[in-house]
Amino acid sequence: MAGKSKKIIIQGLWKDNPVFRQILGICSALAVTNLMMNSLVMGLGLMFVTAFSELTVSLIRKWTPKHIRMMVQTLIISAYVIIVDIFLKAYFPTISTALGPYVGLIITNCIIMGRCESFAQNNPPHLSFLDGLASGAGYTIVLLAISFVRELLGFGTLFGINVLGKAWVSWTLMIMPPGAFFMLAIIIWITKNMIPEKSSKEGAKS
């Protein structure tokens, strides 16, 4: 069991990372990564929604009719997204305003629906919850990596704290949409070269 849990964590964080391996959740990855705090909150929100959505889907999977399971999954995801949205508006209104509609759009995030359908429907609750945490954490790490560079070069700050001094000349490109595209492309390029394709491995073995 410990070996399976370890495999799930490694898959979610690295080998099957939802952003740089599956190329999912790109819209929010590009939209909220100009500041690290926004990226962290978005990532934590997605971790919460993914983990509890998978847990719930797994708990009721045996009683969910196949012909309506997608609608049931969407309803479950929506409920958890609403919880996150209400929580942010109540306790972190500034961040909620900064994230704008992207919190609500977590409902349409392919990462969550994909994990619910491919993993939670076929695995026990505890493993499904762990898979949700791992996939969400993998997404969060990528967002933080992108926002680290964008905020540092674009504003000279990290989590709103000035670390490069007043003399720093901001890179305007980094806080604009092209900066997000460039950073995401670089991360995908680096990780693609670090993780060989499965087909390449199979070819080498044969």
C-alpha positions as YAML, in Angstrom:
chain: A
units: angstrom
residues:
- id: 1
  name: MET
  ca: [0.00, 0.00, 0.00]
- id: 2
  name: ALA
  ca: [2.85, 2.38, 0.86]
- id: 3
  name: GLY
  ca: [4.43, 1.66, -2.51]
- id: 4
  name: LYS
  ca: [1.21, 2.48, -4.33]
- id: 5
  name: SER
  ca: [0.82, 5.74, -2.39]
- id: 6
  name: LYS
  ca: [4.38, 6.71, -3.24]
- id: 7
  name: LYS
  ca: [3.76, 5.97, -6.91]
- id: 8
  name: ILE
  ca: [0.62, 8.15, -6.90]
- id: 9
  name: ILE
  ca: [2.54, 11.05, -5.36]
- id: 10
  name: ILE
  ca: [5.41, 10.77, -7.85]
- id: 11
  name: GLN
  ca: [2.97, 10.54, -10.74]
- id: 12
  name: GLY
  ca: [1.04, 13.63, -9.67]
- id: 13
  name: LEU
  ca: [4.06, 15.76, -8.85]
- id: 14
  name: TRP
  ca: [6.37, 14.77, -11.68]
- id: 15
  name: LYS
  ca: [5.90, 11.86, -14.09]
- id: 16
  name: ASP
  ca: [2.28, 12.66, -14.95]
- id: 17
  name: ASN
  ca: [2.18, 16.31, -13.90]
- id: 18
  name: PRO
  ca: [-1.10, 17.84, -15.12]
- id: 19
  name: VAL
  ca: [0.53, 20.97, -16.54]
- id: 20
  name: PHE
  ca: [3.84, 20.11, -18.17]
- id: 21
  name: ARG
  ca: [3.02, 16.47, -19.01]
- id: 22
  name: GLN
  ca: [-0.71, 16.48, -19.74]
- id: 23
  name: ILE
  ca: [-0.89, 20.19, -20.74]
- id: 24
  name: LEU
  ca: [-4.06, 20.74, -18.67]
- id: 25
  name: GLY
  ca: [-5.18, 23.75, -16.65]
- id: 26
  name: ILE
  ca: [-3.31, 26.10, -18.97]
- id: 27
  name: CYS
  ca: [-5.77, 29.01, -18.80]
- id: 28
  name: SER
  ca: [-5.33, 29.61, -15.08]
- id: 29
  name: ALA
  ca: [-1.63, 28.78, -15.30]
- id: 30
  name: LEU
  ca: [-1.25, 31.71, -17.68]
- id: 31
  name: ALA
  ca: [-3.75, 34.08, -16.08]
- id: 32
  name: VAL
  ca: [-2.85, 34.18, -12.38]
- id: 33
  name: THR
  ca: [0.91, 33.69, -12.41]
- id: 34
  name: ASN
  ca: [1.98, 37.33, -12.39]
- id: 35
  name: LEU
  ca: [2.07, 37.21, -8.57]
- id: 36
  name: MET
  ca: [3.17, 34.34, -6.34]
- id: 37
  name: MET
  ca: [0.42, 34.91, -3.77]
- id: 38
  name: ASN
  ca: [-2.26, 34.60, -6.45]
- id: 39
  name: SER
  ca: [-0.62, 31.42, -7.74]
- id: 40
  name: LEU
  ca: [-0.38, 29.93, -4.24]
- id: 41
  name: VAL
  ca: [-4.02, 30.62, -3.42]
- id: 42
  name: MET
  ca: [-5.21, 29.29, -6.78]
- id: 43
  name: GLY
  ca: [-3.08, 26.18, -6.33]
- id: 44
  name: LEU
  ca: [-4.32, 25.51, -2.81]
- id: 45
  name: GLY
  ca: [-7.89, 26.02, -3.97]
- id: 46
  name: LEU
  ca: [-7.43, 23.51, -6.78]
- id: 47
  name: MET
  ca: [-5.78, 21.02, -4.40]
- id: 48
  name: PHE
  ca: [-8.78, 21.26, -2.07]
- id: 49
  name: VAL
  ca: [-11.32, 20.87, -4.86]
- id: 50
  name: THR
  ca: [-9.48, 18.03, -6.62]
- id: 51
  name: ALA
  ca: [-8.81, 16.03, -3.44]
- id: 52
  name: PHE
  ca: [-12.33, 16.26, -2.02]
- id: 53
  name: SER
  ca: [-14.00, 15.85, -5.40]
- id: 54
  name: GLU
  ca: [-12.08, 12.64, -6.01]
- id: 55
  name: LEU
  ca: [-12.84, 11.46, -2.47]
- id: 56
  name: THR
  ca: [-16.56, 12.08, -2.94]
- id: 57
  name: VAL
  ca: [-16.70, 10.53, -6.40]
- id: 58
  name: SER
  ca: [-14.87, 7.45, -5.11]
- id: 59
  name: LEU
  ca: [-17.21, 7.10, -2.12]
- id: 60
  name: ILE
  ca: [-20.34, 7.06, -4.27]
- id: 61
  name: ARG
  ca: [-18.94, 5.45, -7.43]
- id: 62
  name: LYS
  ca: [-20.72, 2.14, -6.87]
- id: 63
  name: TRP
  ca: [-24.11, 3.85, -6.60]
- id: 64
  name: THR
  ca: [-23.68, 6.39, -9.41]
- id: 65
  name: PRO
  ca: [-25.49, 5.38, -12.63]
- id: 66
  name: LYS
  ca: [-23.06, 5.35, -15.53]
- id: 67
  name: HIS
  ca: [-25.23, 7.45, -17.82]
- id: 68
  name: ILE
  ca: [-25.26, 10.43, -15.42]
- id: 69
  name: ARG
  ca: [-21.85, 10.10, -13.76]
- id: 70
  name: MET
  ca: [-20.39, 13.10, -15.61]
- id: 71
  name: MET
  ca: [-23.24, 15.31, -14.41]
- id: 72
  name: VAL
  ca: [-22.80, 14.01, -10.87]
- id: 73
  name: GLN
  ca: [-19.08, 14.74, -11.00]
- id: 74
  name: THR
  ca: [-19.71, 18.27, -12.25]
- id: 75
  name: LEU
  ca: [-22.19, 18.86, -9.43]
- id: 76
  name: ILE
  ca: [-19.70, 17.61, -6.84]
- id: 77
  name: ILE
  ca: [-16.88, 19.76, -8.25]
- id: 78
  name: SER
  ca: [-19.18, 22.80, -8.34]
- id: 79
  name: ALA
  ca: [-20.09, 22.38, -4.68]
- id: 80
  name: TYR
  ca: [-16.45, 22.38, -3.59]
- id: 81
  name: VAL
  ca: [-15.59, 25.32, -5.86]
- id: 82
  name: ILE
  ca: [-18.41, 27.33, -4.29]
- id: 83
  name: ILE
  ca: [-16.95, 26.57, -0.85]
- id: 84
  name: VAL
  ca: [-13.54, 27.87, -1.96]
- id: 85
  name: ASP
  ca: [-15.09, 30.96, -3.56]
- id: 86
  name: ILE
  ca: [-17.14, 31.83, -0.46]
- id: 87
  name: PHE
  ca: [-14.12, 31.26, 1.80]
- id: 88
  name: LEU
  ca: [-11.91, 33.60, -0.25]
- id: 89
  name: LYS
  ca: [-14.58, 36.30, -0.44]
- id: 90
  name: ALA
  ca: [-15.13, 36.11, 3.32]
- id: 91
  name: TYR
  ca: [-11.53, 35.98, 4.55]
- id: 92
  name: PHE
  ca: [-9.35, 37.14, 1.63]
- id: 93
  name: PRO
  ca: [-11.45, 39.63, -0.36]
- id: 94
  name: THR
  ca: [-8.44, 41.31, -1.97]
- id: 95
  name: ILE
  ca: [-7.09, 38.03, -3.35]
- id: 96
  name: SER
  ca: [-10.61, 36.99, -4.38]
- id: 97
  name: THR
  ca: [-10.92, 40.21, -6.40]
- id: 98
  name: ALA
  ca: [-7.46, 39.73, -7.93]
- id: 99
  name: LEU
  ca: [-8.26, 36.19, -9.04]
- id: 100
  name: GLY
  ca: [-11.60, 37.35, -10.44]
- id: 101
  name: PRO
  ca: [-13.54, 34.73, -12.41]
- id: 102
  name: TYR
  ca: [-10.71, 32.17, -12.37]
- id: 103
  name: VAL
  ca: [-11.80, 30.73, -9.02]
- id: 104
  name: GLY
  ca: [-15.22, 29.93, -10.44]
- id: 105
  name: LEU
  ca: [-13.61, 28.54, -13.57]
- id: 106
  name: ILE
  ca: [-11.98, 25.81, -11.48]
- id: 107
  name: ILE
  ca: [-15.25, 23.98, -12.20]
- id: 108
  name: THR
  ca: [-14.24, 23.66, -15.85]
- id: 109
  name: ASN
  ca: [-10.62, 22.74, -15.10]
- id: 110
  name: CYS
  ca: [-9.83, 19.57, -17.05]
- id: 111
  name: ILE
  ca: [-7.46, 18.37, -14.32]
- id: 112
  name: ILE
  ca: [-10.27, 17.78, -11.82]
- id: 113
  name: MET
  ca: [-12.73, 16.13, -14.18]
- id: 114
  name: GLY
  ca: [-9.94, 14.04, -15.67]
- id: 115
  name: ARG
  ca: [-8.78, 12.70, -12.31]
- id: 116
  name: CYS
  ca: [-12.34, 12.03, -11.14]
- id: 117
  name: GLU
  ca: [-13.12, 10.09, -14.29]
- id: 118
  name: SER
  ca: [-9.84, 8.21, -14.76]
- id: 119
  name: PHE
  ca: [-8.80, 7.58, -11.14]
- id: 120
  name: ALA
  ca: [-11.55, 8.14, -8.58]
- id: 121
  name: GLN
  ca: [-14.05, 6.02, -10.53]
- id: 122
  name: ASN
  ca: [-11.74, 3.01, -10.26]
- id: 123
  name: ASN
  ca: [-9.95, 3.37, -6.92]
- id: 124
  name: PRO
  ca: [-10.76, 3.44, -3.18]
- id: 125
  name: PRO
  ca: [-11.44, 6.75, -1.38]
- id: 126
  name: HIS
  ca: [-8.11, 7.12, 0.45]
- id: 127
  name: LEU
  ca: [-6.07, 6.65, -2.72]
- id: 128
  name: SER
  ca: [-8.38, 8.95, -4.65]
- id: 129
  name: PHE
  ca: [-7.95, 11.67, -2.03]
- id: 130
  name: LEU
  ca: [-4.16, 11.24, -2.19]
- id: 131
  name: ASP
  ca: [-4.23, 11.38, -6.00]
- id: 132
  name: GLY
  ca: [-6.21, 14.63, -5.83]
- id: 133
  name: LEU
  ca: [-3.68, 16.16, -3.45]
- id: 134
  name: ALA
  ca: [-0.74, 15.02, -5.59]
- id: 135
  name: SER
  ca: [-2.24, 16.27, -8.87]
- id: 136
  name: GLY
  ca: [-3.18, 19.58, -7.25]
- id: 137
  name: ALA
  ca: [0.28, 19.92, -5.75]
- id: 138
  name: GLY
  ca: [1.88, 19.24, -9.13]
- id: 139
  name: TYR
  ca: [-0.25, 22.00, -10.64]
- id: 140
  name: THR
  ca: [0.61, 24.37, -7.77]
- id: 141
  name: ILE
  ca: [4.36, 23.79, -8.09]
- id: 142
  name: VAL
  ca: [4.29, 24.73, -11.77]
- id: 143
  name: LEU
  ca: [2.24, 27.86, -11.05]
- id: 144
  name: LEU
  ca: [4.67, 28.93, -8.34]
- id: 145
  name: ALA
  ca: [7.67, 28.28, -10.58]
- id: 146
  name: ILE
  ca: [6.20, 30.48, -13.32]
- id: 147
  name: SER
  ca: [5.09, 33.22, -10.93]
- id: 148
  name: PHE
  ca: [8.47, 33.21, -9.15]
- id: 149
  name: VAL
  ca: [10.22, 34.35, -12.31]
- id: 150
  name: ARG
  ca: [7.43, 36.63, -13.50]
- id: 151
  name: GLU
  ca: [6.98, 38.48, -10.21]
- id: 152
  name: LEU
  ca: [10.72, 38.70, -9.55]
- id: 153
  name: LEU
  ca: [11.58, 40.12, -12.94]
- id: 154
  name: GLY
  ca: [8.34, 42.00, -13.47]
- id: 155
  name: PHE
  ca: [8.01, 43.69, -10.08]
- id: 156
  name: GLY
  ca: [11.27, 42.95, -8.26]
- id: 157
  name: THR
  ca: [9.25, 41.32, -5.48]
- id: 158
  name: LEU
  ca: [8.38, 37.88, -4.09]
- id: 159
  name: PHE
  ca: [5.05, 37.50, -2.32]
- id: 160
  name: GLY
  ca: [4.83, 41.29, -2.45]
- id: 161
  name: ILE
  ca: [8.15, 41.81, -0.63]
- id: 162
  name: ASN
  ca: [10.73, 43.87, -2.52]
- id: 163
  name: VAL
  ca: [13.88, 41.77, -2.85]
- id: 164
  name: LEU
  ca: [15.71, 43.50, -5.71]
- id: 165
  name: GLY
  ca: [15.63, 47.06, -4.38]
- id: 166
  name: LYS
  ca: [14.24, 50.28, -5.78]
- id: 167
  name: ALA
  ca: [16.95, 50.48, -8.44]
- id: 168
  name: TRP
  ca: [15.57, 47.40, -10.20]
- id: 169
  name: VAL
  ca: [14.16, 48.13, -13.65]
- id: 170
  name: SER
  ca: [11.03, 46.03, -14.10]
- id: 171
  name: TRP
  ca: [10.70, 43.76, -17.11]
- id: 172
  name: THR
  ca: [7.29, 44.82, -18.37]
- id: 173
  name: LEU
  ca: [7.13, 41.78, -20.64]
- id: 174
  name: MET
  ca: [7.07, 39.48, -17.62]
- id: 175
  name: ILE
  ca: [3.85, 40.89, -16.21]
- id: 176
  name: MET
  ca: [2.12, 40.78, -19.59]
- id: 177
  name: PRO
  ca: [0.45, 37.66, -21.08]
- id: 178
  name: PRO
  ca: [3.44, 36.85, -23.37]
- id: 179
  name: GLY
  ca: [5.62, 36.49, -20.26]
- id: 180
  name: ALA
  ca: [3.38, 33.67, -19.03]
- id: 181
  name: PHE
  ca: [3.50, 31.93, -22.43]
- id: 182
  name: PHE
  ca: [7.29, 32.14, -22.53]
- id: 183
  name: MET
  ca: [7.74, 30.78, -19.01]
- id: 184
  name: LEU
  ca: [5.29, 27.92, -19.50]
- id: 185
  name: ALA
  ca: [6.93, 26.99, -22.80]
- id: 186
  name: ILE
  ca: [10.38, 26.96, -21.16]
- id: 187
  name: ILE
  ca: [9.15, 24.75, -18.30]
- id: 188
  name: ILE
  ca: [7.50, 22.30, -20.72]
- id: 189
  name: TRP
  ca: [10.67, 22.23, -22.86]
- id: 190
  name: ILE
  ca: [12.94, 21.59, -19.85]
- id: 191
  name: THR
  ca: [10.76, 18.87, -18.33]
- id: 192
  name: LYS
  ca: [10.20, 17.20, -21.69]
- id: 193
  name: ASN
  ca: [13.95, 16.77, -22.02]
- id: 194
  name: MET
  ca: [14.27, 15.59, -18.42]
- id: 195
  name: ILE
  ca: [11.52, 12.95, -18.73]
- id: 196
  name: PRO
  ca: [11.99, 10.65, -21.75]
- id: 197
  name: GLU
  ca: [8.86, 9.74, -23.68]
- id: 198
  name: LYS
  ca: [7.45, 6.28, -22.95]
- id: 199
  name: SER
  ca: [7.70, 5.35, -26.60]
- id: 200
  name: SER
  ca: [11.42, 6.16, -26.59]
- id: 201
  name: LYS
  ca: [11.96, 3.92, -23.59]
- id: 202
  name: GLU
  ca: [10.05, 1.08, -25.16]
- id: 203
  name: GLY
  ca: [12.01, 1.47, -28.40]
- id: 204
  name: ALA
  ca: [15.30, 1.39, -26.53]
- id: 205
  name: LYS
  ca: [14.30, -1.79, -24.70]
- id: 206
  name: SER
  ca: [13.31, -3.57, -27.89]
...
